[in-house]
Amino acid sequence: MLEIATHDPEVQAAIITALGSVVATVIAAICAAFIGQRLTSRKKLAEDLETARSDIKFLLAVEKEHCQMHREHASESFKIRVRERARIQGFTWSGKNTLQSR
């Protein structure tokens, strides 16, 4: 069996240096994984936000066309009435994501 002379100061220094390198590498790997995860999460969040904005634009365009159809047949768009019914059901509209503000 190989015997290590742990009482020798040079051997002790080499062991401490090796352990320090291993610990530094592990810390760097953990930090890199953490930073990578955060960047991935931000990218996914940005993609989800863009999808939501696109969906809002689509739904506003649908509402506009629907109101136009009502105006043609009933001389009223019913947009305000429909939005009021949605409010009664507990939904809220900030008005920040209208097609005019983008």
PyMOL commands that place a pseudoatom at each C-alpha (Angstrom):
pseudoatom trace, name=CA, resn=MET, resi=1, chain=A, elem=C, hetatm=0, pos=[0.000, 0.000, 0.000]
pseudoatom trace, name=CA, resn=LEU, resi=2, chain=A, elem=C, hetatm=0, pos=[1.186, 3.490, -0.824]
pseudoatom trace, name=CA, resn=GLU, resi=3, chain=A, elem=C, hetatm=0, pos=[1.953, 5.534, 2.236]
pseudoatom trace, name=CA, resn=ILE, resi=4, chain=A, elem=C, hetatm=0, pos=[1.671, 9.333, 2.075]
pseudoatom trace, name=CA, resn=ALA, resi=5, chain=A, elem=C, hetatm=0, pos=[4.027, 11.300, 4.271]
pseudoatom trace, name=CA, resn=THR, resi=6, chain=A, elem=C, hetatm=0, pos=[1.444, 13.659, 5.683]
pseudoatom trace, name=CA, resn=HIS, resi=7, chain=A, elem=C, hetatm=0, pos=[3.871, 14.989, 8.272]
pseudoatom trace, name=CA, resn=ASP, resi=8, chain=A, elem=C, hetatm=0, pos=[6.088, 16.498, 5.537]
pseudoatom trace, name=CA, resn=PRO, resi=9, chain=A, elem=C, hetatm=0, pos=[5.289, 20.259, 5.105]
pseudoatom trace, name=CA, resn=GLU, resi=10, chain=A, elem=C, hetatm=0, pos=[5.652, 20.031, 1.314]
pseudoatom trace, name=CA, resn=VAL, resi=11, chain=A, elem=C, hetatm=0, pos=[3.134, 17.203, 1.134]
pseudoatom trace, name=CA, resn=GLN, resi=12, chain=A, elem=C, hetatm=0, pos=[0.759, 19.118, 3.411]
pseudoatom trace, name=CA, resn=ALA, resi=13, chain=A, elem=C, hetatm=0, pos=[1.079, 22.212, 1.186]
pseudoatom trace, name=CA, resn=ALA, resi=14, chain=A, elem=C, hetatm=0, pos=[0.384, 20.096, -1.923]
pseudoatom trace, name=CA, resn=ILE, resi=15, chain=A, elem=C, hetatm=0, pos=[-2.705, 18.530, -0.319]
pseudoatom trace, name=CA, resn=ILE, resi=16, chain=A, elem=C, hetatm=0, pos=[-4.027, 21.943, 0.777]
pseudoatom trace, name=CA, resn=THR, resi=17, chain=A, elem=C, hetatm=0, pos=[-3.399, 23.353, -2.710]
pseudoatom trace, name=CA, resn=ALA, resi=18, chain=A, elem=C, hetatm=0, pos=[-5.182, 20.403, -4.361]
pseudoatom trace, name=CA, resn=LEU, resi=19, chain=A, elem=C, hetatm=0, pos=[-8.176, 20.646, -2.023]
pseudoatom trace, name=CA, resn=GLY, resi=20, chain=A, elem=C, hetatm=0, pos=[-8.324, 24.402, -2.614]
pseudoatom trace, name=CA, resn=SER, resi=21, chain=A, elem=C, hetatm=0, pos=[-8.413, 23.820, -6.367]
pseudoatom trace, name=CA, resn=VAL, resi=22, chain=A, elem=C, hetatm=0, pos=[-11.184, 21.244, -6.041]
pseudoatom trace, name=CA, resn=VAL, resi=23, chain=A, elem=C, hetatm=0, pos=[-13.273, 23.528, -3.799]
pseudoatom trace, name=CA, resn=ALA, resi=24, chain=A, elem=C, hetatm=0, pos=[-12.745, 26.491, -6.150]
pseudoatom trace, name=CA, resn=THR, resi=25, chain=A, elem=C, hetatm=0, pos=[-13.807, 24.380, -9.134]
pseudoatom trace, name=CA, resn=VAL, resi=26, chain=A, elem=C, hetatm=0, pos=[-16.941, 23.152, -7.350]
pseudoatom trace, name=CA, resn=ILE, resi=27, chain=A, elem=C, hetatm=0, pos=[-17.884, 26.704, -6.324]
pseudoatom trace, name=CA, resn=ALA, resi=28, chain=A, elem=C, hetatm=0, pos=[-17.343, 27.961, -9.876]
pseudoatom trace, name=CA, resn=ALA, resi=29, chain=A, elem=C, hetatm=0, pos=[-19.477, 25.134, -11.307]
pseudoatom trace, name=CA, resn=ILE, resi=30, chain=A, elem=C, hetatm=0, pos=[-22.304, 25.826, -8.850]
pseudoatom trace, name=CA, resn=CYS, resi=31, chain=A, elem=C, hetatm=0, pos=[-22.214, 29.552, -9.655]
pseudoatom trace, name=CA, resn=ALA, resi=32, chain=A, elem=C, hetatm=0, pos=[-22.184, 28.857, -13.397]
pseudoatom trace, name=CA, resn=ALA, resi=33, chain=A, elem=C, hetatm=0, pos=[-25.189, 26.541, -13.051]
pseudoatom trace, name=CA, resn=PHE, resi=34, chain=A, elem=C, hetatm=0, pos=[-27.070, 29.115, -10.977]
pseudoatom trace, name=CA, resn=ILE, resi=35, chain=A, elem=C, hetatm=0, pos=[-26.349, 31.945, -13.435]
pseudoatom trace, name=CA, resn=GLY, resi=36, chain=A, elem=C, hetatm=0, pos=[-27.244, 29.721, -16.390]
pseudoatom trace, name=CA, resn=GLN, resi=37, chain=A, elem=C, hetatm=0, pos=[-30.547, 28.797, -14.772]
pseudoatom trace, name=CA, resn=ARG, resi=38, chain=A, elem=C, hetatm=0, pos=[-31.397, 32.457, -14.138]
pseudoatom trace, name=CA, resn=LEU, resi=39, chain=A, elem=C, hetatm=0, pos=[-30.614, 33.390, -17.750]
pseudoatom trace, name=CA, resn=THR, resi=40, chain=A, elem=C, hetatm=0, pos=[-32.739, 30.505, -19.015]
pseudoatom trace, name=CA, resn=SER, resi=41, chain=A, elem=C, hetatm=0, pos=[-35.598, 31.548, -16.736]
pseudoatom trace, name=CA, resn=ARG, resi=42, chain=A, elem=C, hetatm=0, pos=[-35.405, 35.151, -17.942]
pseudoatom trace, name=CA, resn=LYS, resi=43, chain=A, elem=C, hetatm=0, pos=[-35.400, 34.069, -21.577]
pseudoatom trace, name=CA, resn=LYS, resi=44, chain=A, elem=C, hetatm=0, pos=[-38.471, 31.868, -20.995]
pseudoatom trace, name=CA, resn=LEU, resi=45, chain=A, elem=C, hetatm=0, pos=[-40.205, 34.703, -19.154]
pseudoatom trace, name=CA, resn=ALA, resi=46, chain=A, elem=C, hetatm=0, pos=[-39.462, 37.114, -22.029]
pseudoatom trace, name=CA, resn=GLU, resi=47, chain=A, elem=C, hetatm=0, pos=[-40.839, 34.587, -24.539]
pseudoatom trace, name=CA, resn=ASP, resi=48, chain=A, elem=C, hetatm=0, pos=[-43.979, 34.117, -22.436]
pseudoatom trace, name=CA, resn=LEU, resi=49, chain=A, elem=C, hetatm=0, pos=[-44.443, 37.886, -22.217]
pseudoatom trace, name=CA, resn=GLU, resi=50, chain=A, elem=C, hetatm=0, pos=[-44.160, 38.264, -25.983]
pseudoatom trace, name=CA, resn=THR, resi=51, chain=A, elem=C, hetatm=0, pos=[-46.688, 35.454, -26.474]
pseudoatom trace, name=CA, resn=ALA, resi=52, chain=A, elem=C, hetatm=0, pos=[-49.082, 37.151, -24.054]
pseudoatom trace, name=CA, resn=ARG, resi=53, chain=A, elem=C, hetatm=0, pos=[-48.702, 40.481, -25.867]
pseudoatom trace, name=CA, resn=SER, resi=54, chain=A, elem=C, hetatm=0, pos=[-49.365, 38.795, -29.185]
pseudoatom trace, name=CA, resn=ASP, resi=55, chain=A, elem=C, hetatm=0, pos=[-52.463, 37.115, -27.753]
pseudoatom trace, name=CA, resn=ILE, resi=56, chain=A, elem=C, hetatm=0, pos=[-53.710, 40.463, -26.400]
pseudoatom trace, name=CA, resn=LYS, resi=57, chain=A, elem=C, hetatm=0, pos=[-53.249, 42.082, -29.814]
pseudoatom trace, name=CA, resn=PHE, resi=58, chain=A, elem=C, hetatm=0, pos=[-55.153, 39.225, -31.420]
pseudoatom trace, name=CA, resn=LEU, resi=59, chain=A, elem=C, hetatm=0, pos=[-58.022, 39.397, -28.911]
pseudoatom trace, name=CA, resn=LEU, resi=60, chain=A, elem=C, hetatm=0, pos=[-58.287, 43.173, -29.303]
pseudoatom trace, name=CA, resn=ALA, resi=61, chain=A, elem=C, hetatm=0, pos=[-58.452, 42.730, -33.080]
pseudoatom trace, name=CA, resn=VAL, resi=62, chain=A, elem=C, hetatm=0, pos=[-61.196, 40.110, -32.628]
pseudoatom trace, name=CA, resn=GLU, resi=63, chain=A, elem=C, hetatm=0, pos=[-63.087, 42.500, -30.338]
pseudoatom trace, name=CA, resn=LYS, resi=64, chain=A, elem=C, hetatm=0, pos=[-62.758, 45.285, -32.910]
pseudoatom trace, name=CA, resn=GLU, resi=65, chain=A, elem=C, hetatm=0, pos=[-64.107, 43.102, -35.720]
pseudoatom trace, name=CA, resn=HIS, resi=66, chain=A, elem=C, hetatm=0, pos=[-66.885, 41.773, -33.501]
pseudoatom trace, name=CA, resn=CYS, resi=67, chain=A, elem=C, hetatm=0, pos=[-67.923, 45.319, -32.546]
pseudoatom trace, name=CA, resn=GLN, resi=68, chain=A, elem=C, hetatm=0, pos=[-67.873, 46.337, -36.197]
pseudoatom trace, name=CA, resn=MET, resi=69, chain=A, elem=C, hetatm=0, pos=[-70.197, 43.463, -37.055]
pseudoatom trace, name=CA, resn=HIS, resi=70, chain=A, elem=C, hetatm=0, pos=[-72.586, 44.529, -34.284]
pseudoatom trace, name=CA, resn=ARG, resi=71, chain=A, elem=C, hetatm=0, pos=[-72.494, 48.148, -35.484]
pseudoatom trace, name=CA, resn=GLU, resi=72, chain=A, elem=C, hetatm=0, pos=[-73.441, 47.034, -38.990]
pseudoatom trace, name=CA, resn=HIS, resi=73, chain=A, elem=C, hetatm=0, pos=[-76.425, 44.950, -37.767]
pseudoatom trace, name=CA, resn=ALA, resi=74, chain=A, elem=C, hetatm=0, pos=[-77.558, 46.686, -34.584]
pseudoatom trace, name=CA, resn=SER, resi=75, chain=A, elem=C, hetatm=0, pos=[-76.140, 50.218, -34.960]
pseudoatom trace, name=CA, resn=GLU, resi=76, chain=A, elem=C, hetatm=0, pos=[-74.271, 49.692, -31.657]
pseudoatom trace, name=CA, resn=SER, resi=77, chain=A, elem=C, hetatm=0, pos=[-70.981, 47.918, -30.966]
pseudoatom trace, name=CA, resn=PHE, resi=78, chain=A, elem=C, hetatm=0, pos=[-71.900, 46.624, -27.478]
pseudoatom trace, name=CA, resn=LYS, resi=79, chain=A, elem=C, hetatm=0, pos=[-68.213, 46.899, -26.485]
pseudoatom trace, name=CA, resn=ILE, resi=80, chain=A, elem=C, hetatm=0, pos=[-68.916, 48.896, -23.320]
pseudoatom trace, name=CA, resn=ARG, resi=81, chain=A, elem=C, hetatm=0, pos=[-71.793, 46.601, -22.329]
pseudoatom trace, name=CA, resn=VAL, resi=82, chain=A, elem=C, hetatm=0, pos=[-69.713, 43.461, -22.836]
pseudoatom trace, name=CA, resn=ARG, resi=83, chain=A, elem=C, hetatm=0, pos=[-66.781, 44.892, -20.876]
pseudoatom trace, name=CA, resn=GLU, resi=84, chain=A, elem=C, hetatm=0, pos=[-69.133, 45.854, -18.058]
pseudoatom trace, name=CA, resn=ARG, resi=85, chain=A, elem=C, hetatm=0, pos=[-70.442, 42.268, -17.935]
pseudoatom trace, name=CA, resn=ALA, resi=86, chain=A, elem=C, hetatm=0, pos=[-66.854, 41.035, -17.705]
pseudoatom trace, name=CA, resn=ARG, resi=87, chain=A, elem=C, hetatm=0, pos=[-66.208, 43.433, -14.795]
pseudoatom trace, name=CA, resn=ILE, resi=88, chain=A, elem=C, hetatm=0, pos=[-69.305, 42.092, -13.033]
pseudoatom trace, name=CA, resn=GLN, resi=89, chain=A, elem=C, hetatm=0, pos=[-67.814, 38.595, -13.381]
pseudoatom trace, name=CA, resn=GLY, resi=90, chain=A, elem=C, hetatm=0, pos=[-64.674, 39.841, -11.593]
pseudoatom trace, name=CA, resn=PHE, resi=91, chain=A, elem=C, hetatm=0, pos=[-62.344, 40.590, -14.501]
pseudoatom trace, name=CA, resn=THR, resi=92, chain=A, elem=C, hetatm=0, pos=[-60.461, 43.873, -14.714]
pseudoatom trace, name=CA, resn=TRP, resi=93, chain=A, elem=C, hetatm=0, pos=[-59.007, 45.798, -17.631]
pseudoatom trace, name=CA, resn=SER, resi=94, chain=A, elem=C, hetatm=0, pos=[-56.010, 48.072, -17.090]
pseudoatom trace, name=CA, resn=GLY, resi=95, chain=A, elem=C, hetatm=0, pos=[-56.212, 49.586, -20.560]
pseudoatom trace, name=CA, resn=LYS, resi=96, chain=A, elem=C, hetatm=0, pos=[-52.392, 49.556, -20.747]
pseudoatom trace, name=CA, resn=ASN, resi=97, chain=A, elem=C, hetatm=0, pos=[-52.243, 47.017, -23.581]
pseudoatom trace, name=CA, resn=THR, resi=98, chain=A, elem=C, hetatm=0, pos=[-54.562, 48.564, -26.121]
pseudoatom trace, name=CA, resn=LEU, resi=99, chain=A, elem=C, hetatm=0, pos=[-53.615, 48.588, -29.769]
pseudoatom trace, name=CA, resn=GLN, resi=100, chain=A, elem=C, hetatm=0, pos=[-53.421, 52.410, -29.747]
pseudoatom trace, name=CA, resn=SER, resi=101, chain=A, elem=C, hetatm=0, pos=[-50.714, 52.496, -27.041]
pseudoatom trace, name=CA, resn=ARG, resi=102, chain=A, elem=C, hetatm=0, pos=[-48.279, 50.184, -28.847]
for i in range(1, 102): cmd.bond("trace and resi %d" % i, "trace and resi %d" % (i + 1))
show_as sticks, trace
zoom trace
